[in-house]
Amino acid sequence: EVQLVEFGGGLVQAGGSLRLSCAASGFTVEHYAIGWFRQAPGKEREGVSCKDIDGRTYNAESVKGRFTISTGHVQNTNMVYLQMNSLKPEDTAVYYCNRGEYWGQGTQVTVSS
């Protein structure tokens, strides 16, 4: 069974950093394309960063140079990370880990000005 569980969100001041984590189970992250999406209040869900099966990463224009997606393993647990630097108030949203039709429950990121 595929499961994605995000954590690491919180409140941060503009210019600060956060690292989101996603514990992925039921599959090996290196064998699938995987990504992070976000949804701000009143807006549609949008793609932020993704990593394909060849390890290439792609970022939305709005986060280029600031956000980095990566994968790893912690005690036999597949992990997907989103390092977010130079955060802006417009980055405020619920962030979701995604693999195809599978979604996590989301983690709230709030950036204060």
Phi and psi restraints in degrees (value plus and minus 20) as a CYANA .aco file:
   2 VAL   PHI    -100.2   -60.2
   2 VAL   PSI     109.4   149.4
   3 GLN   PHI    -157.1  -117.1
   3 GLN   PSI     121.3   161.3
   4 LEU   PHI    -149.2  -109.2
   4 LEU   PSI     104.4   144.4
   5 VAL   PHI    -148.5  -108.5
   5 VAL   PSI      95.0   135.0
   6 GLU   PHI    -112.5   -72.5
   6 GLU   PSI     131.1   171.1
   7 PHE   PHI    -178.7  -138.7
   7 PHE   PSI     147.4   187.4
   8 GLY   PHI      88.4   128.4
   8 GLY   PSI     -22.7    17.3
   9 GLY   PHI     -91.4   -51.4
   9 GLY   PSI     155.2   195.2
  10 GLY   PHI     144.7   184.7
  10 GLY   PSI    -185.9  -145.9
  11 LEU   PHI    -123.1   -83.1
  11 LEU   PSI     110.3   150.3
  12 VAL   PHI    -162.9  -122.9
  12 VAL   PSI     130.5   170.5
  13 GLN   PHI     -99.1   -59.1
  13 GLN   PSI     133.4   173.4
  14 ALA   PHI     -74.2   -34.2
  14 ALA   PSI     117.7   157.7
  15 GLY   PHI      72.5   112.5
  15 GLY   PSI     -31.4     8.6
  16 GLY   PHI    -104.3   -64.3
  16 GLY   PSI    -195.3  -155.3
  17 SER   PHI    -151.1  -111.1
  17 SER   PSI     133.9   173.9
  18 LEU   PHI    -165.4  -125.4
  18 LEU   PSI     130.8   170.8
  19 ARG   PHI    -140.3  -100.3
  19 ARG   PSI      99.2   139.2
  20 LEU   PHI    -109.4   -69.4
  20 LEU   PSI     125.7   165.7
  21 SER   PHI    -145.3  -105.3
  21 SER   PSI     129.1   169.1
  22 CYS   PHI    -154.5  -114.5
  22 CYS   PSI      96.7   136.7
  23 ALA   PHI    -106.9   -66.9
  23 ALA   PSI      97.5   137.5
  24 ALA   PHI    -130.0   -90.0
  24 ALA   PSI     108.0   148.0
  25 SER   PHI    -148.7  -108.7
  25 SER   PSI     138.0   178.0
  26 GLY   PHI      71.4   111.4
  26 GLY   PSI     -20.7    19.3
  27 PHE   PHI    -184.8  -144.8
  27 PHE   PSI     147.9   187.9
  28 THR   PHI    -120.9   -80.9
  28 THR   PSI     101.8   141.8
  29 VAL   PHI     -81.1   -41.1
  29 VAL   PSI     -49.6    -9.6
  30 GLU   PHI     -90.7   -50.7
  30 GLU   PSI     -32.8     7.2
  31 HIS   PHI    -116.0   -76.0
  31 HIS   PSI     -19.4    20.6
  32 TYR   PHI    -159.3  -119.3
  32 TYR   PSI     135.0   175.0
  33 ALA   PHI     -93.9   -53.9
  33 ALA   PSI     119.2   159.2
  34 ILE   PHI    -164.6  -124.6
  34 ILE   PSI     131.1   171.1
  35 GLY   PHI    -176.2  -136.2
  35 GLY   PSI     155.7   195.7
  36 TRP   PHI    -137.3   -97.3
  36 TRP   PSI     115.8   155.8
  37 PHE   PHI    -142.0  -102.0
  37 PHE   PSI     146.6   186.6
  38 ARG   PHI    -165.0  -125.0
  38 ARG   PSI     136.0   176.0
  39 GLN   PHI    -159.7  -119.7
  39 GLN   PSI      97.1   137.1
  40 ALA   PHI    -110.3   -70.3
  40 ALA   PSI     137.6   177.6
  41 PRO   PHI     -75.8   -35.8
  41 PRO   PSI     110.0   150.0
  42 GLY   PHI      56.9    96.9
  42 GLY   PSI     -15.3    24.7
  43 LYS   PHI    -141.4  -101.4
  43 LYS   PSI     142.4   182.4
  44 GLU   PHI     -98.0   -58.0
  44 GLU   PSI     136.9   176.9
  45 ARG   PHI     -87.6   -47.6
  45 ARG   PSI     117.1   157.1
  46 GLU   PHI    -151.5  -111.5
  46 GLU   PSI     130.4   170.4
  47 GLY   PHI     -93.7   -53.7
  47 GLY   PSI     121.0   161.0
  48 VAL   PHI    -132.7   -92.7
  48 VAL   PSI     -79.5   -39.5
  49 SER   PHI    -166.4  -126.4
  49 SER   PSI     125.5   165.5
  50 CYS   PHI    -165.0  -125.0
  50 CYS   PSI     141.7   181.7
  51 LYS   PHI    -152.8  -112.8
  51 LYS   PSI     107.3   147.3
  52 ASP   PHI    -110.1   -70.1
  52 ASP   PSI     159.0   199.0
  53 ILE   PHI     -90.4   -50.4
  53 ILE   PSI     -34.6     5.4
  54 ASP   PHI    -111.1   -71.1
  54 ASP   PSI     -17.4    22.6
  55 GLY   PHI      67.4   107.4
  55 GLY   PSI     -18.7    21.3
  56 ARG   PHI     -97.6   -57.6
  56 ARG   PSI     122.8   162.8
  57 THR   PHI    -133.5   -93.5
  57 THR   PSI     130.4   170.4
  58 TYR   PHI    -155.9  -115.9
  58 TYR   PSI     120.3   160.3
  59 ASN   PHI    -150.0  -110.0
  59 ASN   PSI     127.0   167.0
  60 ALA   PHI     -84.1   -44.1
  60 ALA   PSI     130.5   170.5
  61 GLU   PHI     -75.2   -35.2
  61 GLU   PSI     -56.9   -16.9
  62 SER   PHI     -87.2   -47.2
  62 SER   PSI     -37.0     3.0
  63 VAL   PHI    -140.6  -100.6
  63 VAL   PSI     -19.4    20.6
  64 LYS   PHI     -77.2   -37.2
  64 LYS   PSI     114.9   154.9
  65 GLY   PHI      62.9   102.9
  65 GLY   PSI     -27.2    12.8
  66 ARG   PHI    -138.8   -98.8
  66 ARG   PSI     -56.6   -16.6
  67 PHE   PHI    -129.7   -89.7
  67 PHE   PSI     125.1   165.1
  68 THR   PHI    -158.4  -118.4
  68 THR   PSI     107.0   147.0
  69 ILE   PHI    -115.9   -75.9
  69 ILE   PSI     122.4   162.4
  70 SER   PHI    -171.8  -131.8
  70 SER   PSI     145.7   185.7
  71 THR   PHI    -148.5  -108.5
  71 THR   PSI     141.1   181.1
  72 GLY   PHI    -190.0  -150.0
  72 GLY   PSI    -190.4  -150.4
  73 HIS   PHI    -157.1  -117.1
  73 HIS   PSI     115.9   155.9
  74 VAL   PHI    -149.3  -109.3
  74 VAL   PSI      91.6   131.6
  75 GLN   PHI      28.5    68.5
  75 GLN   PSI      33.8    73.8
  76 ASN   PHI      47.5    87.5
  76 ASN   PSI      -7.0    33.0
  77 THR   PHI    -124.5   -84.5
  77 THR   PSI     108.6   148.6
  78 ASN   PHI     -90.1   -50.1
  78 ASN   PSI     114.3   154.3
  79 MET   PHI    -147.6  -107.6
  79 MET   PSI     124.0   164.0
  80 VAL   PHI    -144.0  -104.0
  80 VAL   PSI     109.6   149.6
  81 TYR   PHI    -136.8   -96.8
  81 TYR   PSI     132.9   172.9
  82 LEU   PHI    -152.3  -112.3
  82 LEU   PSI      85.7   125.7
  83 GLN   PHI    -105.1   -65.1
  83 GLN   PSI     102.1   142.1
  84 MET   PHI    -138.5   -98.5
  84 MET   PSI      98.4   138.4
  85 ASN   PHI    -137.8   -97.8
  85 ASN   PSI     143.6   183.6
  86 SER   PHI      29.0    69.0
  86 SER   PSI      29.2    69.2
  87 LEU   PHI     -85.1   -45.1
  87 LEU   PSI     125.9   165.9
  88 LYS   PHI    -141.3  -101.3
  88 LYS   PSI     136.3   176.3
  89 PRO   PHI     -75.2   -35.2
  89 PRO   PSI     -52.0   -12.0
  90 GLU   PHI     -92.9   -52.9
  90 GLU   PSI     -24.7    15.3
  91 ASP   PHI    -103.6   -63.6
  91 ASP   PSI     -25.8    14.2
  92 THR   PHI     -80.9   -40.9
  92 THR   PSI     105.2   145.2
  93 ALA   PHI    -198.7  -158.7
  93 ALA   PSI     151.5   191.5
  94 VAL   PHI    -110.6   -70.6
  94 VAL   PSI     108.3   148.3
  95 TYR   PHI    -123.6   -83.6
  95 TYR   PSI     114.1   154.1
  96 TYR   PHI    -142.3  -102.3
  96 TYR   PSI     119.8   159.8
  97 CYS   PHI    -109.6   -69.6
  97 CYS   PSI     121.6   161.6
  98 ASN   PHI    -161.1  -121.1
  98 ASN   PSI     120.3   160.3
  99 ARG   PHI    -158.2  -118.2
  99 ARG   PSI      81.7   121.7
 100 GLY   PHI      40.2    80.2
 100 GLY   PSI    -138.8   -98.8
 101 GLU   PHI    -107.3   -67.3
 101 GLU   PSI     -18.6    21.4
 102 TYR   PHI    -119.9   -79.9
 102 TYR   PSI     115.4   155.4
 103 TRP   PHI    -151.1  -111.1
 103 TRP   PSI     128.1   168.1
 104 GLY   PHI    -102.8   -62.8
 104 GLY   PSI    -197.2  -157.2
 105 GLN   PHI    -104.2   -64.2
 105 GLN   PSI     -34.7     5.3
 106 GLY   PHI      74.6   114.6
 106 GLY   PSI     134.9   174.9
 107 THR   PHI    -157.5  -117.5
 107 THR   PSI     114.7   154.7
 108 GLN   PHI    -100.9   -60.9
 108 GLN   PSI     111.6   151.6
 109 VAL   PHI    -139.4   -99.4
 109 VAL   PSI     104.2   144.2
 110 THR   PHI    -143.9  -103.9
 110 THR   PSI     104.3   144.3
 111 VAL   PHI    -132.8   -92.8
 111 VAL   PSI      98.7   138.7
 112 SER   PHI    -112.2   -72.2
 112 SER   PSI     127.9   167.9
